[in-house]
Amino acid sequence: MLYADRLEQDTEGLAERVFGLRAQRGWSQVELSRRSGVTQATISSLEGARRVPTLPTLRKISKAFGIPVRELLADNSDTTTLTKPQEDGGVTGGRQVS
């Protein structure tokens, strides 16, 4: 499936994943904006499922979270594990997406 087709079909799922990852880290939208270089307005629209993000935007957000873009795009029915950044900037463990 093409990137744009998948996003248009799963905008709400992506919104939930971005919100969940941000909340898991205790970050505000402003903090995610600062870390990613994506405007807070764009993050708000993305989390509200009002906007389909561009690939460059997804790359910036996934880099801020320390995860691959494919994890942001993972369907909730997948058995994908979302990874959590370590204090030293590495990535470790994770939690199962339910």
C-alpha positions in Angstrom: 0.0 0.0 0.0 1.3 3.5 -0.8 2.3 5.8 2.0 -0.4 8.4 1.2 -3.2 5.7 0.9 -2.2 4.2 4.2 -2.1 7.5 6.1 -5.5 8.6 4.7 -7.0 5.3 5.9 -5.3 5.4 9.3 -5.2 9.1 10.3 -6.9 8.4 13.6 -4.5 5.5 14.4 -1.5 7.7 13.7 -3.0 10.5 15.8 -3.4 8.0 18.7 0.1 6.7 18.3 1.7 10.2 18.3 -0.4 11.3 21.3 0.5 8.0 23.2 4.2 8.3 22.5 4.2 11.9 23.6 2.2 11.2 26.7 4.4 8.2 27.6 7.3 10.6 27.7 5.5 13.2 29.6 6.0 15.8 26.8 3.6 18.6 26.0 2.9 19.4 22.3 5.2 22.4 22.7 8.0 20.1 23.9 7.5 17.7 21.0 7.5 20.7 18.7 10.8 21.9 20.2 12.4 18.5 19.9 11.2 17.8 16.4 11.2 21.1 14.7 7.5 20.7 13.7 5.2 23.5 14.7 2.9 23.0 17.7 -0.1 23.7 15.4 0.9 20.9 13.1 1.3 18.5 16.0 -2.2 19.6 17.3 -3.7 19.0 13.9 -2.0 15.6 13.5 -3.1 14.5 17.0 -6.6 15.6 16.2 -6.6 13.6 13.0 -7.3 16.8 11.1 -4.2 16.6 9.0 -2.3 14.0 7.0 1.4 14.7 7.7 4.1 14.8 5.0 6.8 12.2 5.0 9.4 14.9 6.2 7.1 15.8 9.1 6.8 12.1 10.1 10.6 11.7 9.9 11.1 14.7 12.2 8.6 13.4 14.7 9.9 9.9 14.7 13.4 11.1 15.2 12.3 13.1 18.2 10.8 10.0 19.6 13.8 7.9 18.7 11.8 5.4 16.7 11.7 4.5 13.0 8.9 6.1 10.9 7.4 2.6 10.3 6.5 2.4 14.0 4.5 5.6 13.6 2.7 4.0 10.6 2.2 0.6 12.3 -1.4 -0.5 12.4 -2.7 -1.1 15.9 -3.5 -4.7 14.9 0.2 -5.3 14.2 2.3 -6.8 17.0 4.6 -3.8 16.8 6.5 -2.8 19.9 7.0 0.9 20.5 10.5 1.6 21.7 11.4 3.9 24.6 14.5 6.0 24.5 17.2 5.4 27.1 18.7 8.3 29.1 21.9 8.1 27.1 19.9 8.7 23.8 19.9 5.0 22.8 16.7 2.9 22.4 15.7 0.1 24.6 12.8 -2.3 25.4 9.4 -1.0 24.6 5.8 -1.7 25.2 3.3 -3.7 23.2 0.7 -1.7 21.3 -2.7 -3.0 22.1 
